[in-house]
Amino acid sequence: MSRTVSNVICCLVFGERFGHEDKKFLCLLNIISETLKFLNSPIGQLYNIFPWLMDHLPGPQHTCFAQVEKLREFINMKIQEHQETLDPSSPRDFIDCFLIRISQEKDNPTTDFNHENLVSTVLNLFLAGTETTSSTIRYALSVLIKYPNIQEKMQNEIESVIGQGCSPSMENRKSLPFTDAVIHEMQRFLDIVPFSLPRYSLKDISFRGYTIPKVFAIPRYNIHYRKNICFTLTSCLLSIGHYDYSLAALCAERGKAMGDSLVLQPPALSGPE
């Protein structure tokens, strides 16, 4: 699953796909996996809280960041290859578009379009996007296995709207309210990246129609649901059959992510070859 997801990201960012048995590709995926294992470990959580202290102590954090530097070296190599073959009139991928923007704003001293930000952005897309997306898909499949009735309803809705011989598009989303609700509920129920510490508000807060009470706000729980630890769709659908975004959990509400515009492009929707 990680190989498939990462190849979609590679296609968008680097303009190429890797073979599933490519040794360099597998090495990069292993670095991503080990990095996220460290971040999810107790020591990784301590590093998130006390980075200034952990930098001076021995431990696996130093090995982890040395591995991340290998990812940065790979990204720098790809950027160099793109610079040598860049055609401003015909950008091929995200790196090309970023390089063109760097050239356009080279005389702007306050611009955020520079080489270091390009490396960091590509690293974030590649590192964070691969494991989180593949983990979400794996979790979604396990949930659908546990709830075959929901799986059947989703399949019937998809087949009635899209059919078996057509590829899905973003335009189909508004016609798939049940499927949309299931995806949002999975994102509400799933907590794939632990937070370093529990958060809580000092007083009741009203924000954009949401009420955040003066209680601990643990990612898995939400004030709009009575059965917070159960997978349920009762609050997600209106009687008219449309997905109700106002009732969705705050953690599952659609936000704007770095890769938002990328995943809407046709290469991402079509999936890996």
MARDREN-554856 format. One record per residue (C-alpha): residue number from 1; chain; x, y, z. Coordinates in steps of 0.25 Angstrom, whole numbers, plus 5000, padded with zeros to 4 digits. Example, Ala and Ser with C-alpha at 12.3 -4.5 7.8 and 13.67 -1.06 7.14 Angstrom:
2
R   num   cadena     c1     c2     c3
R     1        A   5049   4982   5031
R     2        A   5055   4996   5029
END
This chain:
273
R   num   cadena     c1     c2     c3
R     1        A   5000   5000   5000
R     2        A   5011   5010   5003
R     3        A   5018   5007   4990
R     4        A   5005   5010   4982
R     5        A   5002   5023   4990
R     6        A   5017   5028   4990
R     7        A   5017   5025   4975
R     8        A   5005   5035   4973
R     9        A   5012   5045   4981
R    10        A   5025   5043   4973
R    11        A   5018   5045   4960
R    12        A   5012   5058   4964
R    13        A   5025   5063   4971
R    14        A   5036   5057   4963
R    15        A   5029   5054   4950
R    16        A   5032   5039   4950
R    17        A   5028   5026   4956
R    18        A   5037   5015   4962
R    19        A   5037   5001   4961
R    20        A   5031   4994   4973
R    21        A   5044   4986   4974
R    22        A   5053   4997   4972
R    23        A   5064   4997   4982
R    24        A   5066   5012   4984
R    25        A   5051   5014   4985
R    26        A   5049   5003   4995
R    27        A   5061   5009   5003
R    28        A   5053   5022   5003
R    29        A   5041   5016   5008
R    30        A   5048   5009   5019
R    31        A   5054   5022   5024
R    32        A   5040   5028   5024
R    33        A   5034   5016   5032
R    34        A   5046   5017   5042
R    35        A   5044   5032   5044
R    36        A   5030   5031   5047
R    37        A   5032   5019   5056
R    38        A   5042   5028   5064
R    39        A   5032   5040   5064
R    40        A   5021   5031   5070
R    41        A   5030   5025   5080
R    42        A   5031   5030   5095
R    43        A   5045   5036   5091
R    44        A   5039   5043   5079
R    45        A   5028   5049   5087
R    46        A   5039   5054   5097
R    47        A   5046   5060   5086
R    48        A   5034   5068   5081
R    49        A   5032   5073   5095
R    50        A   5047   5076   5099
R    51        A   5055   5077   5086
R    52        A   5065   5086   5092
R    53        A   5068   5076   5102
R    54        A   5068   5063   5094
R    55        A   5078   5069   5084
R    56        A   5088   5069   5095
R    57        A   5085   5054   5099
R    58        A   5089   5041   5093
R    59        A   5078   5033   5087
R    60        A   5071   5028   5074
R    61        A   5067   5043   5070
R    62        A   5081   5045   5064
R    63        A   5080   5033   5056
R    64        A   5066   5037   5051
R    65        A   5070   5050   5046
R    66        A   5082   5045   5040
R    67        A   5073   5036   5031
R    68        A   5064   5048   5028
R    69        A   5077   5055   5022
R    70        A   5077   5044   5012
R    71        A   5063   5047   5008
R    72        A   5068   5062   5006
R    73        A   5080   5057   4998
R    74        A   5071   5050   4989
R    75        A   5061   5062   4987
R    76        A   5073   5071   4984
R    77        A   5078   5061   4974
R    78        A   5064   5061   4967
R    79        A   5063   5076   4968
R    80        A   5077   5077   4961
R    81        A   5072   5068   4950
R    82        A   5060   5077   4948
R    83        A   5068   5089   4947
R    84        A   5076   5083   4936
R    85        A   5064   5080   4928
R    86        A   5055   5091   4932
R    87        A   5046   5097   4921
R    88        A   5038   5109   4927
R    89        A   5028   5108   4916
R    90        A   5024   5093   4919
R    91        A   5025   5090   4934
R    92        A   5024   5075   4937
R    93        A   5022   5074   4951
R    94        A   5022   5081   4965
R    95        A   5037   5083   4965
R    96        A   5037   5090   4951
R    97        A   5026   5099   4955
R    98        A   5033   5103   4968
R    99        A   5046   5105   4960
R   100        A   5039   5114   4951
R   101        A   5033   5122   4962
R   102        A   5047   5124   4968
R   103        A   5052   5129   4955
R   104        A   5040   5139   4955
R   105        A   5043   5144   4969
R   106        A   5058   5144   4969
R   107        A   5058   5159   4971
R   108        A   5049   5159   4983
R   109        A   5056   5158   4996
R   110        A   5044   5154   5004
R   111        A   5039   5143   4995
R   112        A   5037   5129   5001
R   113        A   5040   5123   4988
R   114        A   5054   5118   4990
R   115        A   5062   5106   4989
R   116        A   5062   5102   5004
R   117        A   5047   5104   5004
R   118        A   5046   5095   4991
R   119        A   5054   5084   4998
R   120        A   5045   5085   5011
R   121        A   5032   5085   5004
R   122        A   5035   5073   4995
R   123        A   5041   5066   5008
R   124        A   5028   5069   5015
R   125        A   5019   5064   5003
R   126        A   5028   5051   5002
R   127        A   5030   5048   5016
R   128        A   5016   5052   5022
R   129        A   5008   5048   5010
R   130        A   5013   5034   5008
R   131        A   5010   5027   5022
R   132        A   4998   5035   5026
R   133        A   4991   5033   5013
R   134        A   4994   5018   5013
R   135        A   4991   5016   5028
R   136        A   4977   5023   5026
R   137        A   4974   5014   5014
R   138        A   4978   5001   5022
R   139        A   4970   5006   5033
R   140        A   4958   5009   5024
R   141        A   4959   4995   5018
R   142        A   4959   4988   5032
R   143        A   4947   4997   5036
R   144        A   4939   4993   5024
R   145        A   4942   4978   5027
R   146        A   4937   4980   5041
R   147        A   4924   4987   5036
R   148        A   4920   4979   5023
R   149        A   4906   4986   5023
R   150        A   4913   4999   5021
R   151        A   4922   4993   5011
R   152        A   4910   4988   5003
R   153        A   4903   5002   5003
R   154        A   4916   5009   4999
R   155        A   4918   4999   4987
R   156        A   4903   5000   4983
R   157        A   4904   5015   4983
R   158        A   4917   5016   4975
R   159        A   4912   5006   4965
R   160        A   4899   5013   4963
R   161        A   4906   5027   4961
R   162        A   4919   5023   4954
R   163        A   4917   5009   4949
R   164        A   4928   4998   4948
R   165        A   4934   5002   4935
R   166        A   4937   5017   4938
R   167        A   4948   5024   4946
R   168        A   4943   5033   4958
R   169        A   4945   5048   4957
R   170        A   4944   5059   4967
R   171        A   4931   5063   4961
R   172        A   4925   5050   4966
R   173        A   4927   5054   4980
R   174        A   4914   5062   4982
R   175        A   4906   5050   4976
R   176        A   4912   5041   4987
R   177        A   4907   5046   5000
R   178        A   4908   5033   5007
R   179        A   4922   5030   5003
R   180        A   4926   5044   5006
R   181        A   4920   5042   5020
R   182        A   4927   5029   5022
R   183        A   4941   5035   5018
R   184        A   4939   5046   5028
R   185        A   4934   5037   5039
R   186        A   4947   5029   5037
R   187        A   4956   5041   5038
R   188        A   4948   5045   5051
R   189        A   4950   5031   5057
R   190        A   4964   5029   5053
R   191        A   4976   5035   5060
R   192        A   4988   5032   5052
R   193        A   4998   5043   5057
R   194        A   4998   5044   5073
R   195        A   4998   5058   5078
R   196        A   5010   5061   5088
R   197        A   5001   5066   5099
R   198        A   4986   5066   5102
R   199        A   4980   5080   5098
R   200        A   4969   5087   5105
R   201        A   4962   5101   5105
R   202        A   4963   5110   5117
R   203        A   4948   5114   5115
R   204        A   4936   5111   5106
R   205        A   4939   5116   5092
R   206        A   4930   5118   5080
R   207        A   4938   5117   5066
R   208        A   4931   5118   5053
R   209        A   4919   5111   5058
R   210        A   4926   5101   5066
R   211        A   4926   5101   5082
R   212        A   4939   5096   5088
R   213        A   4936   5094   5103
R   214        A   4945   5096   5115
R   215        A   4949   5081   5115
R   216        A   4960   5073   5110
R   217        A   4960   5071   5095
R   218        A   4966   5058   5091
R   219        A   4966   5056   5076
R   220        A   4958   5043   5076
R   221        A   4946   5049   5084
R   222        A   4937   5060   5079
R   223        A   4926   5067   5086
R   224        A   4916   5065   5074
R   225        A   4916   5050   5077
R   226        A   4910   5042   5088
R   227        A   4916   5029   5084
R   228        A   4930   5035   5082
R   229        A   4938   5023   5081
R   230        A   4928   5016   5072
R   231        A   4928   5016   5057
R   232        A   4915   5023   5054
R   233        A   4908   5031   5043
R   234        A   4896   5035   5050
R   235        A   4900   5050   5051
R   236        A   4906   5051   5037
R   237        A   4894   5050   5028
R   238        A   4882   5059   5027
R   239        A   4869   5053   5024
R   240        A   4870   5059   5009
R   241        A   4882   5050   5007
R   242        A   4893   5060   5007
R   243        A   4906   5060   5015
R   244        A   4904   5070   5027
R   245        A   4918   5077   5028
R   246        A   4913   5085   5040
R   247        A   4911   5073   5049
R   248        A   4925   5067   5045
R   249        A   4935   5065   5055
R   250        A   4945   5077   5056
R   251        A   4957   5067   5054
R   252        A   4950   5061   5041
R   253        A   4945   5075   5035
R   254        A   4951   5078   5022
R   255        A   4963   5087   5023
R   256        A   4973   5092   5014
R   257        A   4986   5084   5013
R   258        A   4999   5086   5006
R   259        A   4995   5075   4996
R   260        A   4981   5079   4994
R   261        A   4982   5084   4980
R   262        A   4992   5073   4976
R   263        A   4982   5062   4979
R   264        A   4972   5068   4970
R   265        A   4980   5067   4957
R   266        A   4977   5055   4948
R   267        A   4990   5047   4950
R   268        A   4986   5046   4965
R   269        A   4972   5042   4962
R   270        A   4975   5031   4952
R   271        A   4985   5024   4961
R   272        A   4998   5017   4958
R   273        A   5000   5009   4946
END
